[in-house]
Structures are given as C-alpha cells and as structure tokens.
C-alpha cells in the first residue's frame, strides 16, 4: 500500500506549483491532525455509499483548490478514495522530503491539548526553523511526557525514560 501512497503523492506533488506545495502540505497536515476527520476513513471504505457521495465529501475537504479537486477526481475515477486519509499524512512526509524539510515526529500518550501544541511549535520553530512541519503520533503505552525525533536526533522527555533512569540508579 505504501507504494500506492507514494505514487499518488508523487503525482500530486509534481502537478502542483512550487508556491502551492507549502499550502497543500499545511492543509493536509491540518486535516491529518483533526480528530473529527479520522471518521472519514469509514465513509471512504463503506461499500454502501455511492462513489459520487464519497467524491463530494473528498472535494469538500480540500475546499476551493482546483488542483486538489482534480486530484480528488483522479482518486475517485481510480476507485481509490479509500486511500485518502493515508494520503493526507503520507503526502506531508513526501513533500517534506522532496523539499528537504523533514518533519519533527512528536510522540505523546494522548491527543495533545492546544497548550502542549503551542509549546512544541514554539520549541520547534526556535530550534529547527519556522517552516519545520510537526507530525504527532499517539502511543497509548507511554505513561506521559513527550518524545521529539528530528532526523538523527531525539529528545526524550517521557515519564517512561525518567522512570528507567531512576530504576537504573536505584539498582546499581
């Protein structure tokens, strides 16, 4: 499936003007981070809903952008609207790699609140650059805190890491 995601992401990226890529990345990132949109995966996979209804919902997601509307038409014509939720997040990573702008991966135990997002955004813009994208990942097994990964660097501020450090000090 990742091969399909790459093919569609490459096609979309190559069809966009360079000025529009940043806007599309930001738009797709907002869609990927919006928890209310995650339910759309079920809509696009539902075999009882007609193709034109799915296409209409997909076009509503992208708004008044002719390039994205054409992309949604292509997905609809190919019967691939079910890939759309995955394409949103895959395209953000793909475009970032093509622009040599690798996203910061932020792992948290639950959906971060606005205060946490603002703190992470401020830290990332100060340390890695204002245009560095941020991708959140939820790891329910984490006790709390945050782990930031950027290229080959990792900042582990998780509760799990602190407990491991305390455990190693106490057992030595």
N, C-alpha and C positions, 0 to 999 in steps of 0.2 A: 504494500500500500504506500510506503514512503516514496517509492519510485513514481507513482502516480501524483502524489503531492508535489514532488519536485518538478515533474513535467508541467503541471498546471501553474505552479509558482513561477517557473522559468518563463512560461508563455505570457503570463500576466506581467511579470517584471519587464520583459523585452518589449511589450506592447505599450508600456507607459512612458510618457515624457519624464526625463530625469527630475523635473520640478515636482511632478505628481507622485513620484515614488514615496517621498517622505510623508506626504499627506495620506496616502493609502496605507503605509506602514502604521502611522498613528491611528488611523481609523480602524484598521484590523486589530491593532493591539487593544484599543478600547472595547471592541466587540468581544475579543477573547477574554478580557478581564471582567466583562459584565456578566454576573452570575445569572441574570434573567434570560440571557441569550442561550445559555447552555441547554435549555429545554428544547431549542430548535433542532437539535440533533435528532430527537424523536420524530419531529414533524417531517424532516427530510428523509428519514428512513421508513416512515409509515407508508405501506403499500396501498392503503385505502384512500389516501389523499391524492387528488389528481395532480399531474405534472404542472399544469398552469397555475394551480394554487401555490404549489411549492415555489415556482419561479417568481410569482408575485411577492411572496414573503422574502425571498432572497433579494429581490430588487429593492424592496422597502428597506432592507438592512443597509444597503450601500448608498441610498439617497439619490441625489441628482447628478451622479457622476456617469457620464456616457461610457467611459472606458470600462468601469466596473459593471455597468448594466450589460454591456456587450459580453463581458466575461461570464456573468450570470447566465446569459442566453446560451453561451457555449456549453457551460456545465449542464444546463437544462437539456439542450439538444443531445448531449452525450449521455444523458441519464446519470449524471454524477453529482447531483445536488447533495446527495448524502455525504459527500466528502467535504462539504462547505465548512462545517465547524473546525475540522482538522486543517483545512487550507488556510483559514484565518491565522492560526498560530504558526503554521509551517511557513507561510509567506513572510511573516515578520522576521523569522530567523534567516530565511533565504535572502531576503532583501538586505538585511544587515550584513550578512557575509559578503554579498556582492558589493556592498558599499564599504566594506572593511570596517564595519561598525558593529562589533559583536555585542549582543545584549548581556546585561548583568542578570544572572539567574538568582532569584531570591527565593529561598525555601523557608516556609513558615508552617506552623502546625495547624493553622486555621486561616480562613479568609481574613486578610489584614484590614484593619479599620483605616479611615482616612488619615488619622494622625500618624500611624505607622507608615502608610504610603508616602505621606509628605516628608517624614524624616528620612526614609530610604531615598526618595527622589532628590532631596537636598544633598545627602551624602554622595550619591552617585554623580550628580552634576558638578559638585565641588572636586571630587577625586578622579573622575573618569571622563568628564566632559558633559556639557549641557544636552547634547543630542544622543547620548548613550541610551538605548532602549532598555527597559526593565521588564523582565518576564517573571511572573510569580508562579511558584509551584507549591502545592499544598502536600505536606507529608504528615498524615494523621498519627504516625508512630512517634513523631517528635514531641517531646514534652512541652517545649516552648522556646522562645527566642527566635533568632533569625540566622540563616547562613547565606552569605553572599558569595557567588562564584563569578569571576570575570577572567576570561582567557585562562591562564595557568595559576591564577591567584584565588585564594579562598579566605574569607573572614568568617570564622565560626563563632557566633555569639549565642549558640544554642544552650539551653539548660542541660541537654544531654552531654555536651562537651565539658561543661563546668563540673557536672557530676562525675564524669570519667576522670577528670583531673584531680578532683578531691579524693576519689577512690584510689587512684594510684599513689597519692601522697600518704593516705592512711594505711595502705597495705605494705609500704616499704619501711 
